[in-house]
């Protein structure tokens, strides 16, 4: 299982199609992947497990969201 995830992360080029967000405007897709990343990170960290599978969500939201949002969000989260 971990090998499959590692292969997907390594071969990652751009965000794949998500049927939940069929429209051109990908703002909701960006935000959903942002939330999924932080939820995944929090859940796995609280259980003491490796949070590397959460990197997928991080890469997707970083490719979908505008860079100004990504830099702003990372600054806000480190301040908490």
mmCIF file of the C-alpha atoms, coordinates in Angstrom:
data_MODEL
# 
_entry.id   MODEL 
# 
loop_
_atom_site.group_PDB 
_atom_site.id 
_atom_site.type_symbol 
_atom_site.label_atom_id 
_atom_site.label_alt_id 
_atom_site.label_comp_id 
_atom_site.label_asym_id 
_atom_site.label_entity_id 
_atom_site.label_seq_id 
_atom_site.pdbx_PDB_ins_code 
_atom_site.Cartn_x 
_atom_site.Cartn_y 
_atom_site.Cartn_z 
_atom_site.occupancy 
_atom_site.B_iso_or_equiv 
_atom_site.pdbx_formal_charge 
_atom_site.auth_seq_id 
_atom_site.auth_comp_id 
_atom_site.auth_asym_id 
_atom_site.auth_atom_id 
_atom_site.pdbx_PDB_model_num 
ATOM 1  C CA . UNK A 1 1  ? 0.000   0.000  0.000   1.00 0.00 ? 1  UNK A CA 1 
ATOM 2  C CA . UNK A 1 2  ? 2.733   2.462  0.929   1.00 0.00 ? 2  UNK A CA 1 
ATOM 3  C CA . UNK A 1 3  ? 4.605   1.607  -2.272  1.00 0.00 ? 3  UNK A CA 1 
ATOM 4  C CA . UNK A 1 4  ? 1.559   2.481  -4.358  1.00 0.00 ? 4  UNK A CA 1 
ATOM 5  C CA . UNK A 1 5  ? 1.179   5.830  -2.586  1.00 0.00 ? 5  UNK A CA 1 
ATOM 6  C CA . UNK A 1 6  ? 4.881   6.566  -2.960  1.00 0.00 ? 6  UNK A CA 1 
ATOM 7  C CA . UNK A 1 7  ? 4.673   5.786  -6.692  1.00 0.00 ? 7  UNK A CA 1 
ATOM 8  C CA . UNK A 1 8  ? 1.685   8.096  -7.119  1.00 0.00 ? 8  UNK A CA 1 
ATOM 9  C CA . UNK A 1 9  ? 3.422   10.923 -5.281  1.00 0.00 ? 9  UNK A CA 1 
ATOM 10 C CA . UNK A 1 10 ? 6.640   10.409 -7.232  1.00 0.00 ? 10 UNK A CA 1 
ATOM 11 C CA . UNK A 1 11 ? 4.834   10.359 -10.612 1.00 0.00 ? 11 UNK A CA 1 
ATOM 12 C CA . UNK A 1 12 ? 2.613   13.312 -9.715  1.00 0.00 ? 12 UNK A CA 1 
ATOM 13 C CA . UNK A 1 13 ? 2.342   15.900 -12.501 1.00 0.00 ? 13 UNK A CA 1 
ATOM 14 C CA . UNK A 1 14 ? -0.846  17.868 -11.921 1.00 0.00 ? 14 UNK A CA 1 
ATOM 15 C CA . UNK A 1 15 ? -4.106  17.500 -10.042 1.00 0.00 ? 15 UNK A CA 1 
ATOM 16 C CA . UNK A 1 16 ? -6.215  14.658 -11.456 1.00 0.00 ? 16 UNK A CA 1 
ATOM 17 C CA . UNK A 1 17 ? -9.844  15.092 -12.469 1.00 0.00 ? 17 UNK A CA 1 
ATOM 18 C CA . UNK A 1 18 ? -12.203 15.035 -9.497  1.00 0.00 ? 18 UNK A CA 1 
ATOM 19 C CA . UNK A 1 19 ? -15.832 14.258 -10.376 1.00 0.00 ? 19 UNK A CA 1 
ATOM 20 C CA . UNK A 1 20 ? -17.030 16.237 -7.352  1.00 0.00 ? 20 UNK A CA 1 
ATOM 21 C CA . UNK A 1 21 ? -15.773 19.417 -9.040  1.00 0.00 ? 21 UNK A CA 1 
ATOM 22 C CA . UNK A 1 22 ? -16.647 19.195 -12.768 1.00 0.00 ? 22 UNK A CA 1 
ATOM 23 C CA . UNK A 1 23 ? -16.699 22.945 -13.419 1.00 0.00 ? 23 UNK A CA 1 
ATOM 24 C CA . UNK A 1 24 ? -13.862 25.091 -14.649 1.00 0.00 ? 24 UNK A CA 1 
ATOM 25 C CA . UNK A 1 25 ? -13.704 27.063 -11.395 1.00 0.00 ? 25 UNK A CA 1 
ATOM 26 C CA . UNK A 1 26 ? -11.530 24.948 -9.097  1.00 0.00 ? 26 UNK A CA 1 
ATOM 27 C CA . UNK A 1 27 ? -11.770 27.106 -5.977  1.00 0.00 ? 27 UNK A CA 1 
ATOM 28 C CA . UNK A 1 28 ? -13.822 24.547 -4.056  1.00 0.00 ? 28 UNK A CA 1 
ATOM 29 C CA . UNK A 1 29 ? -11.500 21.761 -5.164  1.00 0.00 ? 29 UNK A CA 1 
ATOM 30 C CA . UNK A 1 30 ? -8.544  23.783 -3.905  1.00 0.00 ? 30 UNK A CA 1 
ATOM 31 C CA . UNK A 1 31 ? -10.177 24.404 -0.532  1.00 0.00 ? 31 UNK A CA 1 
ATOM 32 C CA . UNK A 1 32 ? -11.356 20.796 -0.124  1.00 0.00 ? 32 UNK A CA 1 
ATOM 33 C CA . UNK A 1 33 ? -7.864  19.432 -0.731  1.00 0.00 ? 33 UNK A CA 1 
ATOM 34 C CA . UNK A 1 34 ? -6.478  22.010 1.691   1.00 0.00 ? 34 UNK A CA 1 
ATOM 35 C CA . UNK A 1 35 ? -8.899  20.813 4.379   1.00 0.00 ? 35 UNK A CA 1 
ATOM 36 C CA . UNK A 1 36 ? -8.220  17.144 3.576   1.00 0.00 ? 36 UNK A CA 1 
ATOM 37 C CA . UNK A 1 37 ? -4.481  17.708 3.960   1.00 0.00 ? 37 UNK A CA 1 
ATOM 38 C CA . UNK A 1 38 ? -4.802  19.273 7.395   1.00 0.00 ? 38 UNK A CA 1 
ATOM 39 C CA . UNK A 1 39 ? -7.404  16.737 8.581   1.00 0.00 ? 39 UNK A CA 1 
ATOM 40 C CA . UNK A 1 40 ? -5.239  13.851 7.394   1.00 0.00 ? 40 UNK A CA 1 
ATOM 41 C CA . UNK A 1 41 ? -2.150  15.350 8.985   1.00 0.00 ? 41 UNK A CA 1 
ATOM 42 C CA . UNK A 1 42 ? -3.924  15.912 12.299  1.00 0.00 ? 42 UNK A CA 1 
ATOM 43 C CA . UNK A 1 43 ? -5.525  12.457 12.367  1.00 0.00 ? 43 UNK A CA 1 
ATOM 44 C CA . UNK A 1 44 ? -2.349  10.527 11.574  1.00 0.00 ? 44 UNK A CA 1 
ATOM 45 C CA . UNK A 1 45 ? -0.170  12.646 13.841  1.00 0.00 ? 45 UNK A CA 1 
ATOM 46 C CA . UNK A 1 46 ? -2.517  12.160 16.786  1.00 0.00 ? 46 UNK A CA 1 
ATOM 47 C CA . UNK A 1 47 ? -2.299  8.377  16.301  1.00 0.00 ? 47 UNK A CA 1 
ATOM 48 C CA . UNK A 1 48 ? 1.477   8.544  16.097  1.00 0.00 ? 48 UNK A CA 1 
ATOM 49 C CA . UNK A 1 49 ? 1.508   7.294  12.499  1.00 0.00 ? 49 UNK A CA 1 
ATOM 50 C CA . UNK A 1 50 ? 3.536   8.531  9.557   1.00 0.00 ? 50 UNK A CA 1 
ATOM 51 C CA . UNK A 1 51 ? 1.752   11.410 7.828   1.00 0.00 ? 51 UNK A CA 1 
ATOM 52 C CA . UNK A 1 52 ? 3.444   10.903 4.448   1.00 0.00 ? 52 UNK A CA 1 
ATOM 53 C CA . UNK A 1 53 ? 0.192   9.804  2.687   1.00 0.00 ? 53 UNK A CA 1 
ATOM 54 C CA . UNK A 1 54 ? -1.102  13.324 3.370   1.00 0.00 ? 54 UNK A CA 1 
ATOM 55 C CA . UNK A 1 55 ? 1.507   14.744 0.994   1.00 0.00 ? 55 UNK A CA 1 
ATOM 56 C CA . UNK A 1 56 ? -0.820  13.878 -1.897  1.00 0.00 ? 56 UNK A CA 1 
ATOM 57 C CA . UNK A 1 57 ? -3.418  16.404 -0.705  1.00 0.00 ? 57 UNK A CA 1 
ATOM 58 C CA . UNK A 1 58 ? -0.744  19.006 -0.124  1.00 0.00 ? 58 UNK A CA 1 
ATOM 59 C CA . UNK A 1 59 ? 0.593   18.682 -3.652  1.00 0.00 ? 59 UNK A CA 1 
ATOM 60 C CA . UNK A 1 60 ? -2.887  18.840 -5.138  1.00 0.00 ? 60 UNK A CA 1 
ATOM 61 C CA . UNK A 1 61 ? -3.920  21.959 -3.251  1.00 0.00 ? 61 UNK A CA 1 
ATOM 62 C CA . UNK A 1 62 ? -0.591  23.615 -3.981  1.00 0.00 ? 62 UNK A CA 1 
ATOM 63 C CA . UNK A 1 63 ? -1.078  23.024 -7.693  1.00 0.00 ? 63 UNK A CA 1 
ATOM 64 C CA . UNK A 1 64 ? -4.724  24.151 -7.736  1.00 0.00 ? 64 UNK A CA 1 
ATOM 65 C CA . UNK A 1 65 ? -4.643  27.130 -5.390  1.00 0.00 ? 65 UNK A CA 1 
ATOM 66 C CA . UNK A 1 66 ? -3.116  30.479 -6.311  1.00 0.00 ? 66 UNK A CA 1 
ATOM 67 C CA . UNK A 1 67 ? 0.390   30.915 -4.880  1.00 0.00 ? 67 UNK A CA 1 
ATOM 68 C CA . UNK A 1 68 ? -0.724  33.916 -2.821  1.00 0.00 ? 68 UNK A CA 1 
ATOM 69 C CA . UNK A 1 69 ? -3.240  31.695 -1.009  1.00 0.00 ? 69 UNK A CA 1 
ATOM 70 C CA . UNK A 1 70 ? -0.734  28.907 -0.437  1.00 0.00 ? 70 UNK A CA 1 
ATOM 71 C CA . UNK A 1 71 ? 1.876   31.233 1.051   1.00 0.00 ? 71 UNK A CA 1 
ATOM 72 C CA . UNK A 1 72 ? -0.741  33.011 3.181   1.00 0.00 ? 72 UNK A CA 1 
ATOM 73 C CA . UNK A 1 73 ? -2.190  29.740 4.488   1.00 0.00 ? 73 UNK A CA 1 
ATOM 74 C CA . UNK A 1 74 ? 1.189   28.309 5.392   1.00 0.00 ? 74 UNK A CA 1 
ATOM 75 C CA . UNK A 1 75 ? 2.064   31.498 7.295   1.00 0.00 ? 75 UNK A CA 1 
ATOM 76 C CA . UNK A 1 76 ? -1.226  31.403 9.189   1.00 0.00 ? 76 UNK A CA 1 
ATOM 77 C CA . UNK A 1 77 ? -0.903  27.748 10.104  1.00 0.00 ? 77 UNK A CA 1 
ATOM 78 C CA . UNK A 1 78 ? 2.632   28.105 11.442  1.00 0.00 ? 78 UNK A CA 1 
ATOM 79 C CA . UNK A 1 79 ? 1.497   30.948 13.710  1.00 0.00 ? 79 UNK A CA 1 
ATOM 80 C CA . UNK A 1 80 ? -1.127  28.768 15.429  1.00 0.00 ? 80 UNK A CA 1 
# 
